[in-house]
Amino acid sequence: MNVCEPPMIIDYHAHLHQPGTEKWTEVQKFDRVVLMSGGPHDNAKLMKFCSDKNGKYIPFCRLDLDDIEADVREVRRLAAEGFRGVKFQPMTQRFLPHERRLYPLWAAIEELGLPITSHSGTVSFPGHVANFADPTGWGQVAADFPKLKIVIAHMGGDYNFQALVMAETHPNVYMDTAHLQYFCPRFLPPIEPIILIERALRFAGADKILFGSEGMTPHFIWNSVNVGMEDRKKIFWKNALRLLGEKEI
């Protein structure tokens, strides 16, 4: 197998509402893509798009978190409809994962076997509230719901250390690599994304890392001499298939 041409790439973090997602998928030769809903209003449109693409795109829904009992019913309905996971954006939804009011929802998602992806890291977009960017509350959730599969997006962003420790500590916590080109130049000192990958491999292991794009090409991992072939297989597709409950290749 050529190092620069793995047999499968699953982009575990993309958004239909971002311009150019389909074109980017084609250019980067992604085999499958996890698409995150932009909000409850977007779920039906996302499902329609994914249903027309013969399994290439994998839909993750969003819930509004205003009425948790209603959200429990809704996530069951959406799972039956074919959604494969749930995306949360704490910075706009303004919640902390370990709030007890949310526990019935985490229990339902755990029972359904759906993976969660949660944004983490401080970003400067309108409507985002910085104090909800810290992902550490998921550590309590991971401990209380050990079968709930939790993916910390952006490898924690500026909370990378916290995300790394959670992935190292909890068997059910993972990290994706999406949008690292935003966070890494803002670190002090600035670092390259591959440094975060290699450090995560050292402390959390390859089983805990999923390739996510949002502008990140696969080459920053492909071209690293410090990422072995078996680790690449896990990062690019094996871990994603396992979290999605599909047969590993």
VEXVO-548973 format. One record per residue (C-alpha): residue number from 0; residue in one letter; z, y, x. Coordinates in nm, 3 decimals. Example, Ala and Ser with C-alpha at 12.3 -4.5 7.8 and 13.67 -1.06 7.14 Angstrom:
2
+-----+----+---------+---------+---------+
|   i | aa |       z |       y |       x |
+-----+----+---------+---------+---------+
|   0 |  A |   0.780 |  -0.450 |   1.230 |
|   1 |  S |   0.714 |  -0.106 |   1.367 |
+-----+----+---------+---------+---------+
This chain:
249
+-----+----+---------+---------+---------+
|   i | aa |       z |       y |       x |
+-----+----+---------+---------+---------+
|   0 |  M |   0.000 |   0.000 |   0.000 |
|   1 |  N |  -0.098 |   0.340 |   0.136 |
|   2 |  V |   0.210 |   0.557 |   0.189 |
|   3 |  C |   0.045 |   0.852 |   0.014 |
|   4 |  E |  -0.082 |   0.656 |  -0.284 |
|   5 |  P |   0.198 |   0.464 |  -0.455 |
|   6 |  P |   0.081 |   0.231 |  -0.733 |
|   7 |  M |   0.274 |   0.423 |  -0.998 |
|   8 |  I |   0.428 |   0.766 |  -1.044 |
|   9 |  I |   0.646 |   0.855 |  -1.340 |
|  10 |  D |   0.724 |   1.224 |  -1.369 |
|  11 |  Y |   1.068 |   1.212 |  -1.529 |
|  12 |  H |   1.092 |   1.585 |  -1.609 |
|  13 |  A |   0.818 |   1.788 |  -1.776 |
|  14 |  H |   0.780 |   2.021 |  -2.074 |
|  15 |  L |   0.496 |   2.035 |  -2.326 |
|  16 |  H |   0.560 |   2.405 |  -2.388 |
|  17 |  Q |   0.495 |   2.492 |  -2.024 |
|  18 |  P |   0.128 |   2.590 |  -1.971 |
|  19 |  G |  -0.083 |   2.347 |  -1.774 |
|  20 |  T |   0.134 |   2.036 |  -1.808 |
|  21 |  E |  -0.158 |   1.808 |  -1.898 |
|  22 |  K |  -0.377 |   1.947 |  -1.622 |
|  23 |  W |  -0.095 |   1.915 |  -1.368 |
|  24 |  T |  -0.048 |   1.553 |  -1.474 |
|  25 |  E |  -0.416 |   1.483 |  -1.412 |
|  26 |  V |  -0.430 |   1.663 |  -1.077 |
|  27 |  Q |  -0.119 |   1.488 |  -0.946 |
|  28 |  K |  -0.235 |   1.151 |  -1.086 |
|  29 |  F |   0.092 |   1.084 |  -1.267 |
|  30 |  D |   0.076 |   0.756 |  -1.455 |
|  31 |  R |   0.338 |   0.851 |  -1.713 |
|  32 |  V |   0.537 |   1.162 |  -1.793 |
|  33 |  V |   0.870 |   1.220 |  -1.969 |
|  34 |  L |   0.824 |   1.526 |  -2.191 |
|  35 |  M |   1.132 |   1.724 |  -2.289 |
|  36 |  S |   1.140 |   1.894 |  -2.626 |
|  37 |  G |   1.184 |   2.271 |  -2.620 |
|  38 |  G |   1.422 |   2.262 |  -2.917 |
|  39 |  P |   1.476 |   2.090 |  -3.254 |
|  40 |  H |   1.185 |   2.293 |  -3.392 |
|  41 |  D |   0.962 |   2.133 |  -3.128 |
|  42 |  N |   1.047 |   1.766 |  -3.191 |
|  43 |  A |   0.777 |   1.692 |  -3.449 |
|  44 |  K |   0.504 |   1.859 |  -3.243 |
|  45 |  L |   0.614 |   1.671 |  -2.933 |
|  46 |  M |   0.613 |   1.335 |  -3.110 |
|  47 |  K |   0.265 |   1.402 |  -3.250 |
|  48 |  F |   0.136 |   1.488 |  -2.902 |
|  49 |  C |   0.290 |   1.179 |  -2.742 |
|  50 |  S |   0.175 |   0.948 |  -3.020 |
|  51 |  D |  -0.185 |   1.044 |  -2.953 |
|  52 |  K |  -0.166 |   0.965 |  -2.579 |
|  53 |  N |  -0.127 |   0.584 |  -2.582 |
|  54 |  G |   0.214 |   0.575 |  -2.415 |
|  55 |  K |   0.130 |   0.804 |  -2.122 |
|  56 |  Y |   0.379 |   1.063 |  -2.242 |
|  57 |  I |   0.737 |   0.969 |  -2.325 |
|  58 |  P |   0.917 |   1.195 |  -2.575 |
|  59 |  F |   1.275 |   1.323 |  -2.532 |
|  60 |  C |   1.414 |   1.509 |  -2.833 |
|  61 |  R |   1.649 |   1.807 |  -2.862 |
|  62 |  L |   1.945 |   1.855 |  -3.098 |
|  63 |  D |   2.096 |   2.188 |  -3.202 |
|  64 |  L |   2.467 |   2.093 |  -3.163 |
|  65 |  D |   2.570 |   2.321 |  -3.452 |
|  66 |  D |   2.682 |   2.031 |  -3.673 |
|  67 |  I |   2.774 |   1.722 |  -3.472 |
|  68 |  E |   2.794 |   1.489 |  -3.772 |
|  69 |  A |   2.442 |   1.596 |  -3.869 |
|  70 |  D |   2.330 |   1.556 |  -3.507 |
|  71 |  V |   2.457 |   1.197 |  -3.504 |
|  72 |  R |   2.246 |   1.122 |  -3.809 |
|  73 |  E |   1.951 |   1.309 |  -3.662 |
|  74 |  V |   1.953 |   1.132 |  -3.327 |
|  75 |  R |   1.955 |   0.797 |  -3.506 |
|  76 |  R |   1.657 |   0.908 |  -3.713 |
|  77 |  L |   1.471 |   1.040 |  -3.410 |
|  78 |  A |   1.536 |   0.720 |  -3.213 |
|  79 |  A |   1.395 |   0.517 |  -3.504 |
|  80 |  E |   1.094 |   0.750 |  -3.502 |
|  81 |  G |   1.025 |   0.666 |  -3.138 |
|  82 |  F |   1.202 |   0.924 |  -2.922 |
|  83 |  R |   1.312 |   0.762 |  -2.595 |
|  84 |  G |   1.583 |   1.002 |  -2.478 |
|  85 |  V |   1.759 |   1.332 |  -2.540 |
|  86 |  K |   1.735 |   1.661 |  -2.346 |
|  87 |  F |   2.012 |   1.921 |  -2.338 |
|  88 |  Q |   2.008 |   2.277 |  -2.204 |
|  89 |  P |   2.371 |   2.390 |  -2.174 |
|  90 |  M |   2.276 |   2.738 |  -2.053 |
|  91 |  T |   2.107 |   2.825 |  -2.383 |
|  92 |  Q |   2.297 |   2.585 |  -2.610 |
|  93 |  R |   2.622 |   2.717 |  -2.458 |
|  94 |  F |   2.833 |   2.404 |  -2.448 |
|  95 |  L |   3.041 |   2.212 |  -2.196 |
|  96 |  P |   2.966 |   1.839 |  -2.192 |
|  97 |  H |   3.332 |   1.730 |  -2.206 |
|  98 |  E |   3.413 |   1.924 |  -2.524 |
|  99 |  R |   3.580 |   1.671 |  -2.752 |
| 100 |  R |   3.379 |   1.784 |  -3.054 |
| 101 |  L |   3.071 |   1.635 |  -2.884 |
| 102 |  Y |   3.220 |   1.289 |  -2.830 |
| 103 |  P |   3.088 |   1.133 |  -3.155 |
| 104 |  L |   2.738 |   1.234 |  -3.043 |
| 105 |  W |   2.780 |   1.086 |  -2.696 |
| 106 |  A |   2.907 |   0.765 |  -2.857 |
| 107 |  A |   2.601 |   0.746 |  -3.083 |
| 108 |  I |   2.356 |   0.811 |  -2.798 |
| 109 |  E |   2.533 |   0.549 |  -2.585 |
| 110 |  E |   2.510 |   0.297 |  -2.870 |
| 111 |  L |   2.139 |   0.368 |  -2.911 |
| 112 |  G |   2.083 |   0.316 |  -2.537 |
| 113 |  L |   1.903 |   0.648 |  -2.498 |
| 114 |  P |   1.921 |   0.829 |  -2.162 |
| 115 |  I |   2.030 |   1.191 |  -2.153 |
| 116 |  T |   1.877 |   1.457 |  -1.930 |
| 117 |  S |   2.080 |   1.775 |  -1.894 |
| 118 |  H |   1.975 |   2.095 |  -1.723 |
| 119 |  S |   2.196 |   2.203 |  -1.436 |
| 120 |  G |   2.187 |   2.490 |  -1.193 |
| 121 |  T |   2.191 |   2.867 |  -1.240 |
| 122 |  V |   1.856 |   3.020 |  -1.336 |
| 123 |  S |   1.759 |   3.379 |  -1.411 |
| 124 |  F |   1.567 |   3.328 |  -1.734 |
| 125 |  P |   1.636 |   3.533 |  -2.047 |
| 126 |  G |   1.898 |   3.386 |  -2.279 |
| 127 |  H |   2.055 |   3.165 |  -2.013 |
| 128 |  V |   2.431 |   3.205 |  -1.965 |
| 129 |  A |   2.534 |   3.123 |  -1.609 |
| 130 |  N |   2.879 |   2.979 |  -1.669 |
| 131 |  F |   2.725 |   2.683 |  -1.854 |
| 132 |  A |   2.505 |   2.587 |  -1.556 |
| 133 |  D |   2.780 |   2.381 |  -1.388 |
| 134 |  P |   2.719 |   2.010 |  -1.463 |
| 135 |  T |   3.063 |   1.881 |  -1.360 |
| 136 |  G |   3.175 |   1.827 |  -1.722 |
| 137 |  W |   2.939 |   1.530 |  -1.731 |
| 138 |  G |   3.175 |   1.356 |  -1.490 |
| 139 |  Q |   3.438 |   1.326 |  -1.764 |
| 140 |  V |   3.173 |   1.212 |  -2.011 |
| 141 |  A |   3.043 |   0.951 |  -1.765 |
| 142 |  A |   3.395 |   0.815 |  -1.722 |
| 143 |  D |   3.463 |   0.804 |  -2.097 |
| 144 |  F |   3.121 |   0.657 |  -2.186 |
| 145 |  P |   3.038 |   0.421 |  -1.899 |
| 146 |  K |   2.720 |   0.288 |  -2.062 |
| 147 |  L |   2.579 |   0.633 |  -2.137 |
| 148 |  K |   2.291 |   0.705 |  -1.898 |
| 149 |  I |   2.316 |   1.066 |  -1.776 |
| 150 |  V |   2.051 |   1.238 |  -1.561 |
| 151 |  I |   2.153 |   1.565 |  -1.398 |
| 152 |  A |   1.834 |   1.770 |  -1.377 |
| 153 |  H |   1.725 |   1.957 |  -1.064 |
| 154 |  M |   1.971 |   1.752 |  -0.855 |
| 155 |  G |   2.232 |   1.994 |  -0.982 |
| 156 |  G |   2.049 |   2.304 |  -0.859 |
| 157 |  D |   2.305 |   2.530 |  -0.693 |
| 158 |  Y |   2.565 |   2.270 |  -0.798 |
| 159 |  N |   2.398 |   2.006 |  -0.583 |
| 160 |  F |   2.722 |   1.900 |  -0.416 |
| 161 |  Q |   2.890 |   1.837 |  -0.752 |
| 162 |  A |   2.588 |   1.647 |  -0.886 |
| 163 |  L |   2.569 |   1.437 |  -0.571 |
| 164 |  V |   2.936 |   1.343 |  -0.590 |
| 165 |  M |   2.904 |   1.249 |  -0.958 |
| 166 |  A |   2.600 |   1.031 |  -0.885 |
| 167 |  E |   2.787 |   0.874 |  -0.594 |
| 168 |  T |   3.100 |   0.813 |  -0.804 |
| 169 |  H |   2.971 |   0.710 |  -1.148 |
| 170 |  P |   2.731 |   0.416 |  -1.189 |
| 171 |  N |   2.575 |   0.584 |  -1.495 |
| 172 |  V |   2.496 |   0.926 |  -1.342 |
| 173 |  Y |   2.154 |   1.001 |  -1.191 |
| 174 |  M |   1.965 |   1.306 |  -1.059 |
| 175 |  D |   1.604 |   1.420 |  -1.095 |
| 176 |  T |   1.410 |   1.626 |  -0.842 |
| 177 |  A |   1.240 |   1.872 |  -1.079 |
| 178 |  H |   1.193 |   2.239 |  -0.989 |
| 179 |  L |   1.364 |   2.216 |  -0.649 |
| 180 |  Q |   1.118 |   2.478 |  -0.524 |
| 181 |  Y |   1.314 |   2.730 |  -0.733 |
| 182 |  F |   1.661 |   2.640 |  -0.611 |
| 183 |  C |   1.614 |   2.553 |  -0.243 |
| 184 |  P |   1.493 |   2.896 |  -0.121 |
| 185 |  R |   1.796 |   3.051 |  -0.291 |
| 186 |  F |   2.047 |   2.836 |  -0.102 |
| 187 |  L |   2.234 |   2.996 |   0.186 |
| 188 |  P |   2.089 |   2.911 |   0.424 |
| 189 |  P |   1.758 |   2.819 |   0.249 |
| 190 |  I |   1.674 |   2.451 |   0.278 |
| 191 |  E |   1.378 |   2.224 |   0.209 |
| 192 |  P |   1.380 |   1.991 |  -0.095 |
| 193 |  I |   1.342 |   1.683 |   0.123 |
| 194 |  I |   1.683 |   1.756 |   0.276 |
| 195 |  L |   1.843 |   1.714 |  -0.066 |
| 196 |  I |   1.653 |   1.389 |  -0.120 |
| 197 |  E |   1.754 |   1.244 |   0.215 |
| 198 |  R |   2.116 |   1.345 |   0.166 |
| 199 |  A |   2.119 |   1.189 |  -0.181 |
| 200 |  L |   1.975 |   0.868 |  -0.038 |
| 201 |  R |   2.256 |   0.860 |   0.216 |
| 202 |  F |   2.545 |   0.917 |  -0.021 |
| 203 |  A |   2.433 |   0.811 |  -0.371 |
| 204 |  G |   2.153 |   0.569 |  -0.290 |
| 205 |  A |   1.791 |   0.537 |  -0.400 |
| 206 |  D |   1.892 |   0.384 |  -0.736 |
| 207 |  K |   2.022 |   0.726 |  -0.844 |
| 208 |  I |   1.716 |   0.946 |  -0.781 |
| 209 |  L |   1.422 |   1.002 |  -1.017 |
| 210 |  F |   1.111 |   1.195 |  -0.930 |
| 211 |  G |   1.073 |   1.498 |  -1.154 |
| 212 |  S |   0.801 |   1.754 |  -1.104 |
| 213 |  E |   0.802 |   2.098 |  -1.270 |
| 214 |  G |   0.582 |   2.217 |  -0.986 |
| 215 |  M |   0.705 |   1.972 |  -0.723 |
| 216 |  T |   0.424 |   1.756 |  -0.588 |
| 217 |  P |   0.512 |   1.400 |  -0.485 |
| 218 |  H |   0.402 |   1.466 |  -0.127 |
| 219 |  F |   0.734 |   1.609 |  -0.014 |
| 220 |  I |   0.878 |   1.260 |  -0.061 |
| 221 |  W |   0.565 |   1.059 |   0.026 |
| 222 |  N |   0.531 |   1.228 |   0.363 |
| 223 |  S |   0.892 |   1.188 |   0.476 |
| 224 |  V |   0.937 |   0.931 |   0.748 |
| 225 |  N |   1.302 |   0.902 |   0.641 |
| 226 |  V |   1.225 |   0.765 |   0.294 |
| 227 |  G |   1.148 |   0.394 |   0.310 |
| 228 |  M |   0.891 |   0.220 |   0.094 |
| 229 |  E |   1.145 |   0.039 |  -0.126 |
| 230 |  D |   1.327 |   0.367 |  -0.184 |
| 231 |  R |   0.999 |   0.532 |  -0.282 |
| 232 |  K |   0.933 |   0.264 |  -0.540 |
| 233 |  K |   1.271 |   0.329 |  -0.697 |
| 234 |  I |   1.232 |   0.707 |  -0.695 |
| 235 |  F |   0.877 |   0.715 |  -0.827 |
| 236 |  W |   0.891 |   0.454 |  -1.102 |
| 237 |  K |   1.147 |   0.173 |  -1.086 |
| 238 |  N |   1.451 |   0.384 |  -1.174 |
| 239 |  A |   1.268 |   0.555 |  -1.460 |
| 240 |  L |   1.159 |   0.225 |  -1.611 |
| 241 |  R |   1.514 |   0.091 |  -1.587 |
| 242 |  L |   1.664 |   0.393 |  -1.762 |
| 243 |  L |   1.399 |   0.373 |  -2.031 |
| 244 |  G |   1.474 |   0.007 |  -2.089 |
| 245 |  E |   1.133 |  -0.113 |  -1.975 |
| 246 |  K |   1.039 |  -0.397 |  -1.746 |
| 247 |  E |   1.036 |  -0.293 |  -1.381 |
| 248 |  I |   0.712 |  -0.332 |  -1.185 |
+-----+----+---------+---------+---------+
